[in-house]
Amino acid sequence: MTKGSIVKIRISDADKTELEQFADSAGKSVSEIVRSAINETKRGQVAGHQRRENIAKLRRSTNRMIEAFAAKPIDVPKLKEIAVQVRKDAVRVLS
């Protein structure tokens, strides 16, 4: 990627620290995080909406797995199906 223009914004020291920590934990630069938020906003998406949706899907699929383990007898084919879905949902959250 070629270097582009610089945009300066003012945020509190606490917000800057949180943004830097978030970027670090995500393995991205602050610029990448800000560009991503800008692009999502331009597409009419609320920043982080897709991630929250993916986390909600993962939570629902893990709840289904817990319910499947609680059933007596355990329906192994159903449990395998749910496990596949949990894996897919986890990949979406972690990528």
Distance bins in CASP14 RR format, pairs under 12 A and 6 or more apart:
PFRMAT RR
TARGET T0000
AUTHOR 0000-0000-0000
RMODE 2
METHOD distances of the structure
MODEL  1
1 29 0 0 0 0 0 1 0 0 0 0 0
1 31 0 0 0 0 1 0 0 0 0 0 0
1 32 0 0 0 0 1 0 0 0 0 0 0
1 35 0 0 0 0 1 0 0 0 0 0 0
3 31 0 0 0 0 0 1 0 0 0 0 0
4 31 0 0 0 0 1 0 0 0 0 0 0
4 35 0 0 0 0 0 1 0 0 0 0 0
5 31 0 0 0 0 0 1 0 0 0 0 0
5 35 0 0 0 0 0 1 0 0 0 0 0
6 31 0 0 0 0 1 0 0 0 0 0 0
6 34 0 0 0 0 0 1 0 0 0 0 0
7 31 0 0 0 0 1 0 0 0 0 0 0
7 34 0 0 0 0 1 0 0 0 0 0 0
7 35 0 0 0 0 0 1 0 0 0 0 0
7 38 0 0 0 0 1 0 0 0 0 0 0
8 34 0 0 0 0 0 1 0 0 0 0 0
9 15 0 0 0 0 0 1 0 0 0 0 0
9 16 0 0 0 0 1 0 0 0 0 0 0
9 19 0 0 0 0 0 1 0 0 0 0 0
9 30 0 0 0 0 0 1 0 0 0 0 0
9 31 0 0 0 0 0 1 0 0 0 0 0
9 34 0 0 0 0 1 0 0 0 0 0 0
9 37 0 0 0 0 0 1 0 0 0 0 0
9 38 0 0 0 0 0 1 0 0 0 0 0
10 16 0 0 0 0 1 0 0 0 0 0 0
11 17 0 0 0 0 1 0 0 0 0 0 0
11 18 0 0 0 0 1 0 0 0 0 0 0
11 19 1 0 0 1 0 0 0 0 0 0 0
11 20 0 0 0 0 0 1 0 0 0 0 0
11 30 0 0 0 0 0 1 0 0 0 0 0
11 34 0 0 0 0 0 1 0 0 0 0 0
12 18 0 0 0 0 1 0 0 0 0 0 0
12 19 0 0 0 0 0 1 0 0 0 0 0
13 19 0 0 0 0 0 1 0 0 0 0 0
13 20 0 0 0 0 0 1 0 0 0 0 0
14 20 0 0 0 0 0 1 0 0 0 0 0
14 21 0 0 0 0 0 1 0 0 0 0 0
15 21 0 0 0 0 0 1 0 0 0 0 0
15 22 0 0 0 0 0 1 0 0 0 0 0
15 30 0 0 0 0 0 1 0 0 0 0 0
15 34 0 0 0 0 0 1 0 0 0 0 0
16 22 0 0 0 0 0 1 0 0 0 0 0
16 23 0 0 0 0 0 1 0 0 0 0 0
16 30 0 0 0 0 1 0 0 0 0 0 0
16 33 0 0 0 0 0 1 0 0 0 0 0
16 34 0 0 0 0 0 1 0 0 0 0 0
17 23 0 0 0 0 0 1 0 0 0 0 0
17 24 0 0 0 0 0 1 0 0 0 0 0
17 30 0 0 0 0 0 1 0 0 0 0 0
18 24 0 0 0 0 0 1 0 0 0 0 0
18 25 0 0 0 0 0 1 0 0 0 0 0
18 30 0 0 0 0 0 1 0 0 0 0 0
18 33 0 0 0 0 0 1 0 0 0 0 0
19 25 0 0 0 0 0 1 0 0 0 0 0
19 26 0 0 0 0 0 1 0 0 0 0 0
19 28 0 0 0 0 0 1 0 0 0 0 0
19 29 0 0 0 0 0 1 0 0 0 0 0
19 30 1 0 1 0 0 0 0 0 0 0 0
19 31 0 0 0 0 0 1 0 0 0 0 0
19 32 0 0 0 0 0 1 0 0 0 0 0
19 33 1 0 0 1 0 0 0 0 0 0 0
19 34 1 0 0 1 0 0 0 0 0 0 0
19 37 0 0 0 0 0 1 0 0 0 0 0
20 26 0 0 0 0 0 1 0 0 0 0 0
20 27 0 0 0 0 0 1 0 0 0 0 0
20 28 0 0 0 0 0 1 0 0 0 0 0
20 29 0 0 0 0 1 0 0 0 0 0 0
20 30 1 0 0 1 0 0 0 0 0 0 0
20 31 0 0 0 0 0 1 0 0 0 0 0
20 33 0 0 0 0 1 0 0 0 0 0 0
20 34 0 0 0 0 0 1 0 0 0 0 0
21 27 0 0 0 0 0 1 0 0 0 0 0
21 28 0 0 0 0 0 1 0 0 0 0 0
21 30 0 0 0 0 0 1 0 0 0 0 0
21 33 0 0 0 0 0 1 0 0 0 0 0
22 28 0 0 0 0 1 0 0 0 0 0 0
22 29 0 0 0 0 0 1 0 0 0 0 0
22 30 0 0 0 0 1 0 0 0 0 0 0
22 32 0 0 0 0 0 1 0 0 0 0 0
22 33 1 0 0 1 0 0 0 0 0 0 0
22 34 0 0 0 0 0 1 0 0 0 0 0
22 36 0 0 0 0 0 1 0 0 0 0 0
22 37 0 0 0 0 0 1 0 0 0 0 0
22 47 0 0 0 0 0 1 0 0 0 0 0
22 48 0 0 0 0 0 1 0 0 0 0 0
22 51 0 0 0 0 0 1 0 0 0 0 0
23 29 1 0 0 1 0 0 0 0 0 0 0
23 30 1 0 1 0 0 0 0 0 0 0 0
23 31 0 0 0 0 1 0 0 0 0 0 0
23 32 1 0 0 1 0 0 0 0 0 0 0
23 33 1 0 1 0 0 0 0 0 0 0 0
23 34 0 0 0 0 1 0 0 0 0 0 0
23 35 0 0 0 0 0 1 0 0 0 0 0
23 36 0 0 0 0 0 1 0 0 0 0 0
23 37 0 0 0 0 0 1 0 0 0 0 0
24 30 0 0 0 0 1 0 0 0 0 0 0
24 32 0 0 0 0 0 1 0 0 0 0 0
24 33 0 0 0 0 1 0 0 0 0 0 0
25 33 0 0 0 0 0 1 0 0 0 0 0
26 32 0 0 0 0 1 0 0 0 0 0 0
26 33 1 0 0 1 0 0 0 0 0 0 0
26 36 0 0 0 0 1 0 0 0 0 0 0
26 37 0 0 0 0 0 1 0 0 0 0 0
26 48 0 0 0 0 0 1 0 0 0 0 0
26 51 0 0 0 0 0 1 0 0 0 0 0
26 94 0 0 0 0 0 1 0 0 0 0 0
26 95 0 0 0 0 0 1 0 0 0 0 0
27 33 0 0 0 0 1 0 0 0 0 0 0
28 34 0 0 0 0 1 0 0 0 0 0 0
28 35 0 0 0 0 1 0 0 0 0 0 0
28 36 1 0 0 1 0 0 0 0 0 0 0
28 37 0 0 0 0 0 1 0 0 0 0 0
29 35 0 0 0 0 1 0 0 0 0 0 0
29 36 0 0 0 0 0 1 0 0 0 0 0
30 36 0 0 0 0 0 1 0 0 0 0 0
30 37 0 0 0 0 0 1 0 0 0 0 0
31 37 0 0 0 0 0 1 0 0 0 0 0
31 38 0 0 0 0 0 1 0 0 0 0 0
32 38 0 0 0 0 0 1 0 0 0 0 0
32 39 0 0 0 0 0 1 0 0 0 0 0
33 39 0 0 0 0 0 1 0 0 0 0 0
33 40 0 0 0 0 0 1 0 0 0 0 0
33 47 0 0 0 0 1 0 0 0 0 0 0
33 48 0 0 0 0 0 1 0 0 0 0 0
33 51 0 0 0 0 0 1 0 0 0 0 0
34 40 0 0 0 0 0 1 0 0 0 0 0
34 41 0 0 0 0 0 1 0 0 0 0 0
34 47 0 0 0 0 1 0 0 0 0 0 0
35 41 0 0 0 0 0 1 0 0 0 0 0
35 42 0 0 0 0 0 1 0 0 0 0 0
35 47 0 0 0 0 0 1 0 0 0 0 0
36 42 0 0 0 0 0 1 0 0 0 0 0
36 43 0 0 0 0 0 1 0 0 0 0 0
36 45 0 0 0 0 0 1 0 0 0 0 0
36 47 1 0 0 1 0 0 0 0 0 0 0
36 48 0 0 0 0 1 0 0 0 0 0 0
36 50 0 0 0 0 0 1 0 0 0 0 0
36 51 0 0 0 0 0 1 0 0 0 0 0
37 43 0 0 0 0 0 1 0 0 0 0 0
37 44 0 0 0 0 0 1 0 0 0 0 0
37 45 0 0 0 0 1 0 0 0 0 0 0
37 46 0 0 0 0 1 0 0 0 0 0 0
37 47 1 0 1 0 0 0 0 0 0 0 0
37 48 1 0 0 1 0 0 0 0 0 0 0
37 49 0 0 0 0 0 1 0 0 0 0 0
37 50 0 0 0 0 0 1 0 0 0 0 0
37 51 0 0 0 0 0 1 0 0 0 0 0
38 44 0 0 0 0 0 1 0 0 0 0 0
38 45 0 0 0 0 0 1 0 0 0 0 0
38 47 0 0 0 0 1 0 0 0 0 0 0
39 45 0 0 0 0 1 0 0 0 0 0 0
39 47 0 0 0 0 1 0 0 0 0 0 0
39 48 0 0 0 0 0 1 0 0 0 0 0
39 50 0 0 0 0 0 1 0 0 0 0 0
40 46 1 0 0 1 0 0 0 0 0 0 0
40 47 1 0 1 0 0 0 0 0 0 0 0
40 48 1 0 0 1 0 0 0 0 0 0 0
40 49 1 0 0 1 0 0 0 0 0 0 0
40 50 1 0 0 1 0 0 0 0 0 0 0
40 51 0 0 0 0 0 1 0 0 0 0 0
41 47 1 0 0 1 0 0 0 0 0 0 0
41 48 0 0 0 0 0 1 0 0 0 0 0
41 49 0 0 0 0 0 1 0 0 0 0 0
43 49 0 0 0 0 0 1 0 0 0 0 0
43 50 0 0 0 0 0 1 0 0 0 0 0
44 50 0 0 0 0 0 1 0 0 0 0 0
45 51 0 0 0 0 0 1 0 0 0 0 0
45 52 0 0 0 0 0 1 0 0 0 0 0
45 53 0 0 0 0 0 1 0 0 0 0 0
46 52 0 0 0 0 1 0 0 0 0 0 0
46 53 0 0 0 0 0 1 0 0 0 0 0
48 54 0 0 0 0 1 0 0 0 0 0 0
48 55 0 0 0 0 1 0 0 0 0 0 0
48 56 0 0 0 0 0 1 0 0 0 0 0
48 93 0 0 0 0 0 1 0 0 0 0 0
49 55 0 0 0 0 0 1 0 0 0 0 0
49 56 0 0 0 0 0 1 0 0 0 0 0
50 56 0 0 0 0 0 1 0 0 0 0 0
50 57 0 0 0 0 0 1 0 0 0 0 0
50 92 0 0 0 0 1 0 0 0 0 0 0
50 93 0 0 0 0 0 1 0 0 0 0 0
50 95 0 0 0 0 0 1 0 0 0 0 0
51 57 0 0 0 0 0 1 0 0 0 0 0
51 58 0 0 0 0 0 1 0 0 0 0 0
51 92 0 0 0 0 1 0 0 0 0 0 0
51 93 1 0 0 1 0 0 0 0 0 0 0
51 94 0 0 0 0 0 1 0 0 0 0 0
51 95 0 0 0 0 0 1 0 0 0 0 0
52 58 0 0 0 0 0 1 0 0 0 0 0
52 59 0 0 0 0 0 1 0 0 0 0 0
52 92 0 0 0 0 0 1 0 0 0 0 0
52 93 0 0 0 0 0 1 0 0 0 0 0
53 59 0 0 0 0 0 1 0 0 0 0 0
53 60 0 0 0 0 0 1 0 0 0 0 0
53 89 0 0 0 0 0 1 0 0 0 0 0
53 92 0 0 0 0 1 0 0 0 0 0 0
53 93 0 0 0 0 1 0 0 0 0 0 0
54 60 0 0 0 0 0 1 0 0 0 0 0
54 61 0 0 0 0 0 1 0 0 0 0 0
54 88 0 0 0 0 0 1 0 0 0 0 0
54 89 1 0 0 1 0 0 0 0 0 0 0
54 90 0 0 0 0 1 0 0 0 0 0 0
54 91 0 0 0 0 1 0 0 0 0 0 0
54 92 1 0 1 0 0 0 0 0 0 0 0
54 93 1 0 1 0 0 0 0 0 0 0 0
54 94 0 0 0 0 1 0 0 0 0 0 0
54 95 0 0 0 0 1 0 0 0 0 0 0
55 61 0 0 0 0 0 1 0 0 0 0 0
55 62 0 0 0 0 0 1 0 0 0 0 0
55 89 0 0 0 0 1 0 0 0 0 0 0
55 90 0 0 0 0 0 1 0 0 0 0 0
55 92 0 0 0 0 1 0 0 0 0 0 0
55 93 1 0 1 0 0 0 0 0 0 0 0
55 94 0 0 0 0 0 1 0 0 0 0 0
56 62 0 0 0 0 0 1 0 0 0 0 0
56 63 0 0 0 0 0 1 0 0 0 0 0
56 89 0 0 0 0 1 0 0 0 0 0 0
56 92 0 0 0 0 0 1 0 0 0 0 0
56 93 0 0 0 0 1 0 0 0 0 0 0
57 63 0 0 0 0 0 1 0 0 0 0 0
57 64 0 0 0 0 0 1 0 0 0 0 0
57 85 0 0 0 0 1 0 0 0 0 0 0
57 86 0 0 0 0 1 0 0 0 0 0 0
57 88 0 0 0 0 1 0 0 0 0 0 0
57 89 1 0 1 0 0 0 0 0 0 0 0
57 90 0 0 0 0 1 0 0 0 0 0 0
57 91 0 0 0 0 0 1 0 0 0 0 0
57 92 1 0 0 1 0 0 0 0 0 0 0
57 93 0 0 0 0 1 0 0 0 0 0 0
58 64 0 0 0 0 0 1 0 0 0 0 0
58 65 0 0 0 0 0 1 0 0 0 0 0
58 82 0 0 0 0 0 1 0 0 0 0 0
58 85 0 0 0 0 1 0 0 0 0 0 0
58 86 1 0 0 1 0 0 0 0 0 0 0
58 87 0 0 0 0 1 0 0 0 0 0 0
58 88 0 0 0 0 1 0 0 0 0 0 0
58 89 1 1 0 0 0 0 0 0 0 0 0
58 90 1 0 1 0 0 0 0 0 0 0 0
58 91 0 0 0 0 1 0 0 0 0 0 0
58 92 1 0 0 1 0 0 0 0 0 0 0
58 93 1 0 1 0 0 0 0 0 0 0 0
58 94 0 0 0 0 1 0 0 0 0 0 0
59 65 0 0 0 0 0 1 0 0 0 0 0
59 66 0 0 0 0 0 1 0 0 0 0 0
59 86 0 0 0 0 0 1 0 0 0 0 0
59 89 0 0 0 0 1 0 0 0 0 0 0
59 90 0 0 0 0 0 1 0 0 0 0 0
59 93 0 0 0 0 1 0 0 0 0 0 0
60 66 0 0 0 0 0 1 0 0 0 0 0
60 67 0 0 0 0 0 1 0 0 0 0 0
60 82 0 0 0 0 0 1 0 0 0 0 0
60 85 0 0 0 0 1 0 0 0 0 0 0
60 86 0 0 0 0 1 0 0 0 0 0 0
60 89 0 0 0 0 1 0 0 0 0 0 0
61 67 0 0 0 0 0 1 0 0 0 0 0
61 68 0 0 0 0 0 1 0 0 0 0 0
61 79 0 0 0 0 0 1 0 0 0 0 0
61 81 0 0 0 0 0 1 0 0 0 0 0
61 82 1 0 0 1 0 0 0 0 0 0 0
61 83 0 0 0 0 1 0 0 0 0 0 0
61 84 0 0 0 0 1 0 0 0 0 0 0
61 85 1 0 1 0 0 0 0 0 0 0 0
61 86 1 0 1 0 0 0 0 0 0 0 0
61 87 0 0 0 0 1 0 0 0 0 0 0
61 88 0 0 0 0 1 0 0 0 0 0 0
61 89 1 0 1 0 0 0 0 0 0 0 0
61 90 0 0 0 0 1 0 0 0 0 0 0
61 91 0 0 0 0 0 1 0 0 0 0 0
61 92 0 0 0 0 0 1 0 0 0 0 0
61 93 0 0 0 0 0 1 0 0 0 0 0
62 68 0 0 0 0 0 1 0 0 0 0 0
62 69 0 0 0 0 0 1 0 0 0 0 0
62 82 0 0 0 0 1 0 0 0 0 0 0
62 83 0 0 0 0 0 1 0 0 0 0 0
62 85 0 0 0 0 1 0 0 0 0 0 0
62 86 1 0 1 0 0 0 0 0 0 0 0
62 87 0 0 0 0 0 1 0 0 0 0 0
62 89 0 0 0 0 1 0 0 0 0 0 0
62 90 0 0 0 0 1 0 0 0 0 0 0
62 93 0 0 0 0 0 1 0 0 0 0 0
63 69 0 0 0 0 0 1 0 0 0 0 0
63 70 0 0 0 0 0 1 0 0 0 0 0
63 82 0 0 0 0 1 0 0 0 0 0 0
63 85 0 0 0 0 0 1 0 0 0 0 0
63 86 0 0 0 0 1 0 0 0 0 0 0
63 89 0 0 0 0 0 1 0 0 0 0 0
64 70 0 0 0 0 0 1 0 0 0 0 0
64 71 0 0 0 0 0 1 0 0 0 0 0
64 75 0 0 0 0 0 1 0 0 0 0 0
64 78 0 0 0 0 1 0 0 0 0 0 0
64 79 0 0 0 0 1 0 0 0 0 0 0
64 81 0 0 0 0 1 0 0 0 0 0 0
64 82 1 0 1 0 0 0 0 0 0 0 0
64 83 0 0 0 0 1 0 0 0 0 0 0
64 84 0 0 0 0 0 1 0 0 0 0 0
64 85 1 0 0 1 0 0 0 0 0 0 0
64 86 0 0 0 0 1 0 0 0 0 0 0
64 89 0 0 0 0 0 1 0 0 0 0 0
65 71 0 0 0 0 0 1 0 0 0 0 0
65 74 0 0 0 0 0 1 0 0 0 0 0
65 75 0 0 0 0 0 1 0 0 0 0 0
65 78 0 0 0 0 1 0 0 0 0 0 0
65 79 1 0 0 1 0 0 0 0 0 0 0
65 80 0 0 0 0 0 1 0 0 0 0 0
65 81 0 0 0 0 0 1 0 0 0 0 0
65 82 1 0 1 0 0 0 0 0 0 0 0
65 83 1 0 0 1 0 0 0 0 0 0 0
65 84 0 0 0 0 0 1 0 0 0 0 0
65 85 0 0 0 0 1 0 0 0 0 0 0
65 86 1 0 1 0 0 0 0 0 0 0 0
65 87 0 0 0 0 0 1 0 0 0 0 0
65 89 0 0 0 0 0 1 0 0 0 0 0
65 90 0 0 0 0 0 1 0 0 0 0 0
66 74 0 0 0 0 0 1 0 0 0 0 0
66 79 0 0 0 0 0 1 0 0 0 0 0
66 82 0 0 0 0 1 0 0 0 0 0 0
66 83 0 0 0 0 0 1 0 0 0 0 0
66 86 0 0 0 0 0 1 0 0 0 0 0
67 74 0 0 0 0 0 1 0 0 0 0 0
67 75 0 0 0 0 0 1 0 0 0 0 0
67 78 0 0 0 0 1 0 0 0 0 0 0
67 79 0 0 0 0 0 1 0 0 0 0 0
67 82 0 0 0 0 1 0 0 0 0 0 0
68 74 1 0 0 1 0 0 0 0 0 0 0
68 75 1 0 0 1 0 0 0 0 0 0 0
68 76 0 0 0 0 1 0 0 0 0 0 0
68 77 0 0 0 0 0 1 0 0 0 0 0
68 78 1 0 1 0 0 0 0 0 0 0 0
68 79 1 0 1 0 0 0 0 0 0 0 0
68 80 0 0 0 0 1 0 0 0 0 0 0
68 81 0 0 0 0 1 0 0 0 0 0 0
68 82 1 0 1 0 0 0 0 0 0 0 0
68 83 0 0 0 0 1 0 0 0 0 0 0
68 85 0 0 0 0 0 1 0 0 0 0 0
68 86 0 0 0 0 0 1 0 0 0 0 0
69 75 0 0 0 0 0 1 0 0 0 0 0
69 76 0 0 0 0 0 1 0 0 0 0 0
69 78 0 0 0 0 0 1 0 0 0 0 0
69 79 1 0 0 1 0 0 0 0 0 0 0
69 82 0 0 0 0 1 0 0 0 0 0 0
69 83 0 0 0 0 0 1 0 0 0 0 0
69 86 0 0 0 0 0 1 0 0 0 0 0
70 79 0 0 0 0 0 1 0 0 0 0 0
71 78 0 0 0 0 1 0 0 0 0 0 0
71 79 0 0 0 0 1 0 0 0 0 0 0
71 82 0 0 0 0 0 1 0 0 0 0 0
73 79 0 0 0 0 0 1 0 0 0 0 0
74 80 0 0 0 0 0 1 0 0 0 0 0
74 82 0 0 0 0 0 1 0 0 0 0 0
75 81 0 0 0 0 1 0 0 0 0 0 0
75 82 0 0 0 0 1 0 0 0 0 0 0
76 82 0 0 0 0 0 1 0 0 0 0 0
76 83 0 0 0 0 0 1 0 0 0 0 0
77 83 0 0 0 0 0 1 0 0 0 0 0
77 84 0 0 0 0 0 1 0 0 0 0 0
78 84 0 0 0 0 0 1 0 0 0 0 0
78 85 0 0 0 0 0 1 0 0 0 0 0
79 85 0 0 0 0 0 1 0 0 0 0 0
79 86 0 0 0 0 0 1 0 0 0 0 0
80 86 0 0 0 0 0 1 0 0 0 0 0
80 87 0 0 0 0 0 1 0 0 0 0 0
81 87 0 0 0 0 0 1 0 0 0 0 0
81 88 0 0 0 0 0 1 0 0 0 0 0
82 88 0 0 0 0 0 1 0 0 0 0 0
82 89 0 0 0 0 0 1 0 0 0 0 0
83 89 0 0 0 0 0 1 0 0 0 0 0
83 90 0 0 0 0 0 1 0 0 0 0 0
84 90 0 0 0 0 0 1 0 0 0 0 0
84 91 0 0 0 0 0 1 0 0 0 0 0
85 91 0 0 0 0 0 1 0 0 0 0 0
85 92 0 0 0 0 0 1 0 0 0 0 0
86 92 0 0 0 0 0 1 0 0 0 0 0
86 93 0 0 0 0 0 1 0 0 0 0 0
87 93 0 0 0 0 0 1 0 0 0 0 0
87 94 0 0 0 0 0 1 0 0 0 0 0
88 94 0 0 0 0 0 1 0 0 0 0 0
88 95 0 0 0 0 0 1 0 0 0 0 0
89 95 0 0 0 0 0 1 0 0 0 0 0
END
